[in-house]
Amino acid sequence: MLRTFSALLALCLIALPIAAQSQGAYLVLEHSSGVVTASWNPAETQILTGAQNGLAQVWSAEDGELLQSIDHAGNPLTQALWSEDGRSILSADESGLVRQSRAEDGEGIYEWRVDGMPIQLALDADGARAFVFTAAGKGSILSLIDGGISATVERSGAIVGAGWSADGSQLRAWSEDGRIVAWDAASGENLATYSLPHRALLQGLQWNHDDSRLLAWFADGTVAAYETDGASVNGRSLAGLRHRSFAQQAIWSGDETRVMSWAADDTVHVWSVADSRSQLVLRHEDWVVGARWDPEEARVLSWSHIYLYLWEGETLQNRFQHDNLVRGAVWNEAATQILSWSWDGTARVWSP
């Protein structure tokens, strides 16, 4: 469904304002198909990309030289990420193959075959285990130490997300009907099943740093913050905001006093958890797909259609252009570079 939407949206080129347009990326990494993910290694000396052509590739962040390729036999990748120390790479494809490879030379370390297409692949806090969850409702904990599978879980329904608890003791998955399931990460035993009080179609969740609160966003445009004890959610939201169309995502600020949310109403809102009032509204010409604060939370990077926008307050400082839909973007640690990736078959590095 995402591919169909993306293809249709790519045909609907909308004239956007040309003020503050960037002259171009200083590093362009060319692929033969759309790029689904990209990231710097911990030292920010290399860039990992994963593409629909089934390749996870490692590039020099200095000059764009291709250093390694990890081949998934043409099966489109769904995830690719660095290990915590940057020495290995985890990659997953639509066939259900998950692979751990050495970053140094691309040689395989371990492989796992899971049931269904992976929709989530995440490391625990120690970087010793990975939790993979598939569209078939199956989850597995993969050991990056010995290549084993230490626990498996299963959940029926239309799953929209899954992940670890903050301390790594629990696994969670959540579905479109607003139900959350938690399992013990050691045994796979079901610990709790509970529901969100808002009854619209759930789009996604994000917990805060200690799992005491969570953000939820819905197809009716509602974004709400709730208190939770890991086995239930208080019936009344702490704070919330309503977009005019379905909410795409929301994230906490570092001190958790603010939330940034974006939606198909062409806006990004930064709003206060204390009183639910918008402090900043960034208006776009099209559906906002993603947004991120810089590390100091002084500027906002957002992406909509083929453009990335750089904002300081409500002022547009710069705009960067791909040739097709932007899939995602991240800042480097010093906020001196932006890495973005797109359906146009490129990952690009920009100077903000």
C-alpha positions as CSV (number, residue, x, y, z in Angstrom):
1,M,0.0,0.0,0.0
2,L,2.9,2.4,0.8
3,R,4.5,1.7,-2.6
4,T,1.2,2.5,-4.3
5,F,0.7,5.7,-2.4
6,S,4.3,6.8,-3.0
7,A,4.0,6.1,-6.8
8,L,0.8,8.1,-7.0
9,L,2.2,11.0,-5.0
10,A,5.3,11.1,-7.1
11,L,3.1,11.9,-10.1
12,C,1.5,14.8,-8.4
13,L,4.3,17.3,-8.6
14,I,3.3,20.5,-6.8
15,A,4.9,23.8,-7.4
16,L,6.7,24.9,-4.2
17,P,8.2,28.2,-3.2
18,I,11.8,28.6,-4.4
19,A,13.1,30.9,-1.7
20,A,16.2,29.7,0.2
21,Q,16.7,26.7,-2.2
22,S,20.0,24.8,-1.7
23,Q,22.4,24.6,-4.7
24,G,22.8,20.8,-4.1
25,A,24.3,18.1,-2.0
26,Y,28.0,17.8,-1.6
27,L,27.8,14.0,-1.5
28,V,25.5,11.9,-3.6
29,L,25.4,8.1,-3.2
30,E,23.9,6.5,-6.3
31,H,21.8,3.3,-6.1
32,S,19.9,1.4,-8.8
33,S,16.7,1.5,-6.8
34,G,14.9,3.4,-4.1
35,V,16.8,3.8,-0.8
36,V,14.8,2.7,2.3
37,T,17.2,3.6,5.1
38,A,20.6,5.3,5.7
39,S,22.7,6.1,8.7
40,W,26.2,7.2,9.8
41,N,28.3,4.8,11.8
42,P,29.1,5.9,15.4
43,A,32.3,7.6,14.3
44,E,30.5,9.3,11.4
45,T,33.2,8.2,9.0
46,Q,31.0,5.8,7.0
47,I,27.4,5.7,5.8
48,L,25.2,2.6,5.6
49,T,22.4,2.4,3.1
50,G,19.7,-0.2,2.5
51,A,17.9,-0.3,-0.8
52,Q,15.1,-2.0,-2.7
53,N,17.6,-3.8,-4.9
54,G,18.5,-6.0,-1.9
55,L,21.8,-4.4,-1.1
56,A,23.1,-3.0,2.2
57,Q,26.1,-0.9,1.3
58,V,28.8,0.9,3.2
59,W,30.2,4.1,1.8
60,S,33.0,6.5,2.8
61,A,31.4,9.6,4.4
62,E,34.4,11.7,3.2
63,D,34.3,11.0,-0.6
64,G,31.4,8.6,-1.2
65,E,33.5,5.7,-2.2
66,L,31.7,2.4,-2.0
67,L,33.5,0.2,0.6
68,Q,31.3,-2.9,1.1
69,S,28.1,-4.5,-0.3
70,I,26.0,-7.1,1.6
71,D,23.7,-8.9,-0.9
72,H,20.3,-10.2,0.0
73,A,19.8,-11.9,-3.4
74,G,17.6,-9.1,-4.8
75,N,15.1,-9.2,-2.0
76,P,14.2,-5.6,-1.1
77,L,15.6,-4.5,2.3
78,T,13.3,-3.4,5.0
79,Q,15.9,-2.4,7.6
80,A,19.7,-1.9,7.9
81,L,21.5,-0.6,11.0
82,W,24.8,-0.5,12.6
83,S,25.7,-2.4,15.8
84,E,26.4,-0.2,18.9
85,D,30.1,-0.3,18.3
86,G,29.9,0.1,14.5
87,R,31.8,-3.2,13.9
88,S,28.8,-5.1,12.5
89,I,25.7,-4.5,10.4
90,L,22.2,-5.9,10.8
91,S,20.1,-6.1,7.7
92,A,16.6,-7.6,7.0
93,D,14.7,-8.1,3.8
94,E,11.1,-8.8,2.7
95,S,11.7,-12.5,2.5
96,G,12.3,-12.7,6.2
97,L,16.1,-13.1,6.1
98,V,18.0,-11.2,8.8
99,R,21.7,-11.1,8.5
100,Q,24.5,-9.9,10.8
101,S,27.7,-9.0,8.8
102,R,31.1,-7.6,9.6
103,A,31.3,-3.9,8.7
104,E,35.0,-4.2,7.9
105,D,34.6,-6.6,4.9
106,G,30.9,-7.5,4.6
107,E,31.5,-11.1,5.6
108,G,28.5,-12.8,7.2
109,I,28.5,-13.6,10.9
110,Y,25.0,-15.0,11.6
111,E,21.8,-15.4,9.6
112,W,18.2,-16.0,10.8
113,R,15.1,-16.8,8.9
114,V,11.9,-15.3,10.4
115,D,8.2,-15.9,9.5
116,G,7.0,-12.9,7.5
117,M,8.3,-9.6,6.3
118,P,10.2,-7.7,9.1
119,I,8.5,-4.5,10.1
120,Q,10.7,-3.7,13.0
121,L,14.4,-4.5,13.8
122,A,15.8,-2.9,16.9
123,L,18.8,-3.4,19.2
124,D,18.4,-3.6,23.0
125,A,20.2,-1.0,25.2
126,D,23.3,-3.2,25.5
127,G,23.5,-3.9,21.7
128,A,23.8,-7.7,22.4
129,R,20.3,-8.6,21.2
130,A,18.0,-7.6,18.4
131,F,14.2,-7.8,18.4
132,V,12.6,-8.5,15.0
133,F,8.9,-8.4,14.5
134,T,7.1,-9.3,11.3
135,A,4.0,-8.4,9.4
136,A,2.8,-12.0,10.2
137,G,2.6,-11.1,13.9
138,K,5.7,-13.1,14.9
139,G,8.6,-11.7,17.0
140,S,12.0,-13.1,17.8
141,I,14.9,-12.1,20.0
142,L,18.2,-12.7,18.1
143,S,21.4,-13.1,20.0
144,L,24.3,-11.2,18.4
145,I,26.7,-13.1,20.6
146,D,26.0,-16.7,19.6
147,G,23.5,-16.4,16.7
148,G,20.7,-18.1,18.7
149,I,17.0,-17.1,19.2
150,S,16.4,-16.7,22.9
151,A,12.6,-16.0,22.8
152,T,9.7,-15.9,20.4
153,V,6.4,-14.1,20.7
154,E,3.2,-14.0,18.6
155,R,0.4,-11.4,18.2
156,S,-2.6,-11.5,15.9
157,G,-4.1,-8.4,14.3
158,A,-3.0,-5.5,12.2
159,I,0.3,-4.7,13.8
160,V,1.6,-1.1,13.3
161,G,4.8,-1.3,15.6
162,A,6.9,-3.2,18.0
163,G,10.0,-2.6,20.2
164,W,11.9,-3.0,23.5
165,S,11.0,-1.5,26.8
166,A,13.6,1.1,28.0
167,D,15.3,-1.4,30.3
168,G,15.2,-4.2,27.8
169,S,13.2,-6.5,30.1
170,Q,10.0,-6.4,28.0
171,L,9.0,-6.7,24.4
172,R,5.9,-4.8,23.0
173,A,3.7,-4.8,20.0
174,W,0.7,-2.5,19.2
175,S,-2.0,-2.8,16.6
176,E,-4.4,-0.6,14.7
177,D,-7.2,-1.2,17.2
178,G,-5.2,0.5,20.0
179,R,-4.2,-2.7,21.9
180,I,-0.7,-3.1,23.3
181,V,0.8,-6.4,24.3
182,A,3.8,-6.8,26.5
183,W,5.9,-9.9,26.9
184,D,8.8,-10.9,29.2
185,A,12.0,-10.6,27.1
186,A,13.6,-13.5,28.8
187,S,10.9,-16.1,28.5
188,G,8.4,-14.7,26.0
189,E,5.6,-15.0,28.6
190,N,2.7,-12.6,28.1
191,L,2.8,-10.0,30.8
192,A,-0.1,-7.6,29.9
193,T,-2.6,-6.7,27.2
194,Y,-4.2,-3.3,27.5
195,S,-5.9,-0.7,25.3
196,L,-5.7,3.0,24.6
197,P,-8.8,5.0,25.5
198,H,-9.0,6.8,22.2
199,R,-10.9,4.7,19.7
200,A,-9.6,6.0,16.4
201,L,-7.3,4.0,14.2
202,L,-3.9,3.9,15.8
203,Q,-1.0,5.0,13.6
204,G,1.9,4.6,16.1
205,L,3.4,4.9,19.6
206,Q,6.5,6.3,21.3
207,W,7.4,5.9,25.0
208,N,9.4,8.4,26.9
209,H,12.9,7.7,28.4
210,D,11.7,5.7,31.4
211,D,8.5,4.2,30.0
212,S,6.2,6.2,32.4
213,R,4.5,8.1,29.5
214,L,3.7,7.4,25.9
215,L,2.7,9.3,22.8
216,A,0.0,7.9,20.6
217,W,-1.1,9.3,17.2
218,F,-4.2,8.4,15.3
219,A,-5.9,8.4,11.8
220,D,-8.3,11.1,13.0
221,G,-5.5,13.5,13.5
222,T,-5.3,13.2,17.3
223,V,-2.0,13.1,19.1
224,A,-2.1,12.3,22.8
225,A,0.3,11.8,25.7
226,Y,-0.7,9.3,28.4
227,E,0.7,8.1,31.7
228,T,1.4,4.3,31.8
229,D,2.7,1.7,34.3
230,G,3.5,-0.9,31.6
231,A,0.3,-2.8,32.2
232,S,-2.3,-0.1,31.6
233,V,-2.8,3.4,30.4
234,N,-4.6,6.1,32.4
235,G,-8.0,6.7,30.8
236,R,-7.4,10.5,30.5
237,S,-4.6,11.9,28.4
238,L,-2.1,14.2,29.9
239,A,-2.0,16.5,26.9
240,G,-2.9,16.4,23.2
241,L,-3.4,18.1,19.9
242,R,-5.7,17.5,17.0
243,H,-4.4,17.8,13.4
244,R,-6.9,18.4,10.6
245,S,-5.9,15.2,8.9
246,F,-4.4,11.9,10.0
247,A,-1.3,12.2,12.1
248,Q,1.9,10.8,10.6
249,Q,4.1,10.7,13.8
250,A,5.1,12.4,17.0
251,I,8.3,12.6,19.1
252,W,9.2,13.9,22.5
253,S,11.7,16.8,23.1
254,G,14.7,15.9,25.1
255,D,13.3,17.2,28.4
256,E,9.8,15.9,27.5
257,T,8.1,19.2,28.0
258,R,7.2,19.5,24.3
259,V,6.0,17.2,21.5
260,M,6.6,17.7,17.8
261,S,3.9,16.1,15.6
262,W,3.3,16.1,11.9
263,A,0.4,15.1,9.7
264,A,-1.3,14.9,6.3
265,D,-2.7,18.4,7.0
266,D,0.7,19.8,5.7
267,T,1.8,21.0,9.1
268,V,4.4,20.3,11.8
269,H,3.3,21.4,15.3
270,V,5.5,21.9,18.3
271,W,3.3,21.9,21.3
272,S,3.5,22.1,25.1
273,V,2.8,19.0,27.2
274,A,1.8,21.3,30.1
275,D,-1.1,23.0,28.3
276,S,-1.4,21.4,24.8
277,R,-0.9,24.7,23.1
278,S,1.1,25.0,19.9
279,Q,4.3,26.9,20.2
280,L,5.3,26.6,16.6
281,V,3.5,25.7,13.4
282,L,5.4,25.0,10.2
283,R,3.3,25.0,7.1
284,H,4.1,23.0,4.0
285,E,2.7,22.7,0.5
286,D,2.1,19.0,0.9
287,W,1.8,16.1,3.3
288,V,4.6,16.1,5.9
289,V,6.3,12.7,6.0
290,G,8.8,13.4,8.7
291,A,10.5,15.9,11.0
292,R,13.5,16.0,13.4
293,W,15.0,18.6,15.8
294,D,18.7,19.3,15.5
295,P,20.7,18.0,18.5
296,E,20.3,21.3,20.3
297,E,16.5,21.4,19.4
298,A,17.1,24.9,18.0
299,R,16.1,24.1,14.4
300,V,13.7,21.7,12.8
301,L,14.3,19.6,9.7
302,S,11.1,18.4,7.9
303,W,10.5,16.6,4.7
304,S,7.5,16.7,2.4
305,H,7.2,15.3,-1.1
306,I,10.6,15.8,-2.8
307,Y,11.9,18.5,-0.5
308,L,13.6,18.8,2.9
309,Y,13.0,22.1,4.8
310,L,15.3,23.6,7.4
311,W,13.5,25.9,9.8
312,E,14.6,28.3,12.6
313,G,11.5,29.2,14.4
314,E,8.9,29.7,11.7
315,T,11.5,31.0,9.2
316,L,12.5,28.8,6.4
317,Q,16.3,28.9,6.3
318,N,17.0,26.4,3.5
319,R,15.4,23.9,1.3
320,F,17.0,20.8,-0.3
321,Q,15.6,18.9,-3.3
322,H,15.6,15.2,-4.3
323,D,14.2,14.0,-7.6
324,N,11.6,11.8,-6.0
325,L,9.9,11.3,-2.6
326,V,12.1,11.8,0.4
327,R,12.0,8.7,2.6
328,G,13.9,10.0,5.7
329,A,16.6,12.2,7.0
330,V,18.9,12.5,10.1
331,W,21.4,15.1,11.5
332,N,24.9,14.3,12.4
333,E,25.9,14.7,16.0
334,A,27.4,18.2,15.5
335,A,24.4,19.4,13.4
336,T,26.8,20.3,10.6
337,Q,25.5,17.8,8.1
338,I,22.2,16.3,7.1
339,L,21.9,12.8,5.6
340,S,18.7,12.1,3.5
341,W,17.5,9.2,1.3
342,S,14.8,9.0,-1.3
343,W,12.9,6.9,-3.8
344,D,15.1,8.6,-6.4
345,G,17.8,6.0,-5.7
346,T,20.1,8.3,-3.8
347,A,21.3,9.1,-0.3
348,R,22.6,12.6,-0.1
349,V,24.6,14.6,2.4
350,W,23.9,18.3,2.7
351,S,25.4,21.3,4.5
352,P,22.7,23.1,6.5
